[in-house]
Amino acid sequence: MNDPQLQTAADDISARILRLIENAHGADDLAPDSVERVTGIHVEHDPKDSRVYGFGAHMDKDWCYNLMSLPDDEDSQSRRLIFSFDDQTGHSLPPPVGELDYDAYARALGASGYAGSLRVGPRGAFDGFTFKRGKVSVSVSVRGNEADPLHLRVSSLIIDAR
């Protein structure tokens, strides 16, 4: 689901994904036609399973982004999307630097009525953040950088409408 002609910067794709989240109030808002309308990016379908859809592209030689549906076996329509910035170097670099870091995402989601909380994993370890509004939740995974560990960058999001 990569479109080599559609290259975009981290801030541009982040703004488009934030618009999608801000406009999400239920599963219908995560449907392919809604995703396409809100983000302005053509959605492709898996020919073997129409519940699997998404888009992606390279941002530069080191980074790409992907948005993909994650249908459950019993779902007739996907209710979950995953968005990620993916390092293509194999060096596990922090996601691209841009204006839309974790703090910017948190402010935008808060302004849209989402309530955020810290997510704790096994043995009480930090595992990211969760934002909820009505039927929609957004799990945000972040990465830091050794040079600036407090500047958290969004690495992936799971948008879930149950």
N, C-alpha and C positions, 0 to 999 in steps of 0.2 A: 504494500500500500504506500509505496514511495513515489512521489511525483518529482522527477529530477528537474522539471521546469520551474517548480514553485520553491524558490529559495526565499527565506525570510529570516529576520533577525530574532534573537531571543525575546526582545521586548515586544516585537510585533506579535509573535505567536502567543506569548504570555497574555497580552491584552485581549486577543481573540478568545483564548481559553477562559479568561476571567469573565468576559461577556457571556460565554456559554454558562458558566456557573451562576452568575448573577441572574440569568434568565431562567434557570432551572427551578421548577416547583414540583415536578413529578416525572415519572418515567417517559411520558410523551415528549418532554423537553430534551430527552437524550436520544430520541429517535433520529435516524439518519437525515431526514428532510429538515428537521429542526436544527441539528448540528450544522448542516450545510448553510442554512439561512442565517443563523446567528454568527458563525465564524467566517462566512464568505469563502470557504474552502470546499472544493468538490470532495464528496465522500465516496469511497469505493467499497463494493461489497465482495465478500468471499463467494466465488461461484458455487462452492459446495455447501455453504450455510449462510443464508441471507441475514441471519441474526449477527453475523460477524462482519463488521464494517469499520471504516476509519480512514485516516490519511496520515501522511508523513512525508518528510523531505529533509534533505541535507541543508544545514545552515551555513556550513563551511566545510573544509576538508576534515575537521576533527569532530564535528557535532552534527547530529540530526535530531529531529523530534518526531514523535509518533503519538497518535491518538487512536485507540482501538476499543471496540466493544468487548465486554466480557460476559457473554450470556451464561446463565445457569442452565442446566439440563432441562428443567421444567419450564423455563421462560419461553413464551412465544415471541417475545420482544426483549431485547437486552435492556436491563435496568442499570447497567454499570459500564462506565467508561474508564480507561486508564490513559493518562497522558504522561509522557516521559521525555526528558532530555537524555539522549544516549550518546555516550563517548565512543567514538569509532577508533580511537588510538590504541585501546587495550591498556592504557596507563591508569584508568580510573580517575580521571581528572574531575575536579569539582565542576558543576554545570557552568555555562557561560555567564560572565558578569554582565549585568544589565541593570536598568533602573528598577525592574520588577523583581526584586529579591523577596525573601520570605516576608519581611516587614511590610512591603508594599502589597503583597497578596493578602496578608492578614488585615490590613487597613481596608482594602477594597471589599473583602468578604464581610468584615464587620459593618461597613457602611451599607451593605446589601441585606443586613439582618441576620447574618450567620453568627452564631455564638461559638467561640473557639475554646479549645481546651488542650492541654498537654496530653499526649498519648504515651502511656508507660507500657513497656513490654515485659518479657520475662525477668524475674528477679528485680523488678523496679527500675529497669534501665530505660532511659529516654528512647522513644520510638517514633517521634514526630508529633504532629498536631492533627486534631480532628475539628472540623467546623460543621455545625448542624443548623438547618433551618427547615422546619416542617418535615416533609418526607425525604429531604435531600441531605446527605452527609458528604463531606469531602475530607478524605484522609490525605494529609500533606506530608511527604517525605522530604527531608532537607539534607544538605551536605554543607560542610564548612570547608575552609581552606587553611592549610597550616600557617600561611602568612597572615591570615585575618580570620581566626576561628569563630569570632562572634558575628561575622557577616554571613548569615545563613542564606543559602541559595536553594530554591525549590528544585528538586531533582525529579519528583514524580507526584502525580495526584491520582487518586481513585475517587471518581464521582459516582455516588450510589443513590438511586432513587427507589426506595422501597415502599 
